[in-house]
């Protein structure tokens, strides 16, 4: 499929989940996870910036729940390495699980505050 003025990787960038945008944009390896994108940072930013209206609060809660689910699945089923996390495989899993819990709790608390 040759679409003029569209990069060959544009469909990949558009369809990539938020934590994997670095892989879509920069072509990094799929087994190395970025600790900033695989954390609660994105949902925290969404909640802080978008909690003022009911619609955008729902969007922020959706992002937080989606990120929590993504991080939980990465924790349970992925063998990927989180870059800049020293030590063993267990520290990577602890990072992902802790951030999944933070995202989920933040989504619940944001939903209750309405």
N, C-alpha and C positions, 0 to 999 in steps of 0.2 A: 504494500500500500504506500503510494508516494503522494503525500499531501504537500503542496507547496507552502513555504513559509512556516512549516512546523518541524521542529527538531525530531529526529527519529526517537528520541527518548522522552518526548513530551507526553505520550500516553502513559509511560512508566512513571513519570513525575506526578501526573494528575491522579493516578490510581494508587500511589504509594501511601501507606499509613503514615501518620505524623512521625512516629519514632524512626521510620526508615527513610526519611527525606534526604538524609546525608548520603545514603546508598544510591538513591535515585538521582540526586544532583551531581555527586562527585564520583560515583562508580566505585565506592569502597567495597571491601569484601563483606559478604553477607554474614560471616561468622564473627565479625568484630562489631560490637554495639557501642554507640556513642553514649557516654554516661549522662550527658546533658539532655539528649533527646529521649533516652530510656530512663526517665525520672519523672517526678511529679512537677517539674518546672513548667511544662506547657499547660497542664490543667490549672496550676496555681495562677499563672498569668491570665488565662481565660476567665477564671472566677473573679480575680481582682479587677480586671478591666471590664467585664461584661455583666456584673451582677446588678446593675442599676435598673434594668427593665425586665419584665417577666419573660419575654421571648428570649432575650440574650442570656438570661440566667438559665433557662432551659438548655440553650446551646452549650453553655459552660458546664452544666451538669452532665450533658451527653458526652462531652469531650472527656470529662473526668472519669465517667464510667467506662467509656471505650478504652481509655488509656489503662485503667485498672485491669480490665479484661485482657488487654494486650500484654501487659507486664506479667500478669498471672500465668498466661499461656507460655510466655517466654521462660518463666521460672520453672514451670513443670515439664515442658516438652522440648526446650531448646538446649543445645550444647554450645551456644555462642558465648564468646568471651566479651565481657564489658571492659573496654579499654580504660586504662588508668586506675583500675581497681587492682591493688596488689594482692598477691597471695594466690590462694587456691580457688578452685571451682566453687566452693561453698560461699566465699565472700561475694562472688558475682551473683549467685542465687539469692543471697541475703539482701543485696542491693536492690535487685528486681522485686523481691517479695515485699520489702519494706516500702518501696515506692508505690507498689500496687495497693498496699494497705492505706497509705496516705491518700492516694487518689480516691479510693472508695469511701473512706471516712469523710473526706472533704466534700464529695458529692452528696453524701447523706446529710451532712451538716448544712450545706448550701440549700438543699431541698427543704429542710426543716425551717430555715430562716424566712421562708416566704409567707 
